[in-house]
Amino acid sequence: MPVIVWVVDDDDHLRTLLVDVLKAFGLDARGASGADAFLLAFAEVGRSRPQVLSIDYSMPGTDGIAALRLARRAGFDGPALMLSGVVDLPHVVEAMQQGMLTVLPKPVDLEAYAREVGEAAAVAEQEHRRREERERQSARFALLTARESEVLVALGEGLMNKQVADRLGLSIKTVETHRHHLMEKLELHTAGALMRCAVEYRLRAADEGRETLH
């Protein structure tokens, strides 16, 4: 699945040049003249594909940092890098605080730019795969009955079948049956995979409990 790279810059010539350079590297580069145009285009794609944002700091209206802030609120979760004619420490710190991966100076070194975007694209692709797997896992967890969830949490605490049975007031045979159903519903094939999944589920359940308390 090709990574989309949004190139946001009000300089038409530079924007076209950067898009062409990235396309030559096999990236799905798309230009936007400003924050509003980018946000509209992003809304059409959503988070269906891995994405990177390359944005100019100084643009009429919404600057690059404010645009990234708006993009995050809209659901953009990919890496971002910024181009700027002025790169001083306060400037860089402000950008990093808003989640910029790096700040590149203008005039743009096209080789360095392509390298930085390529590295960001690799990160975006990896994170996108992880998010999709988390979402698939969440969908599988949603299939569990209340009792299966209890068994899975207990397994995630490292309890053996007999200990799970004692805690939940079940027979060992019933616990074994629940384990079998868990393997099927969670699409697992080994006892080790079930244990790893059980630990993840227990940690998720604990996190959700803390969020509820807050």
Salt bridges, closest charged atoms under 4 A:
ASP9 OD2 - LYS106 NZ 3.09
ASP12 OD1 - ARG15 NH2 2.90
ASP28 OD2 - ARG30 NH2 2.87
ASP28 OD2 - ARG49 NH2 3.00
ASP56 OD1 - LYS106 NZ 3.05
ASP77 OD2 - ARG47 NH1 3.00
ASP77 OD2 - ARG131 NE 3.28
GLU127 OE2 - ARG130 NH1 2.84
GLU132 OE2 - HIS128 NE2 3.29
GLU133 OE1 - ARG136 NH2 3.06
GLU133 OE2 - ARG140 NH2 2.80
GLU135 OE2 - ARG47 NH2 3.89
GLU135 OE2 - ARG131 NH1 3.21
GLU148 OE2 - HIS181 ND1 3.87
GLU148 OE1 - LYS185 NZ 2.88
GLU150 OE1 - ARG147 NH1 2.73
GLU157 OE1 - ARG167 NH2 2.74
ASP166 OD2 - LYS162 NZ 3.14
GLU184 OE2 - HIS180 NE2 3.18
GLU187 OE1 - ARG140 NH1 3.80
GLU200 OE2 - ARG204 NH2 2.99
ASP207 OD1 - ARG210 NH2 2.24
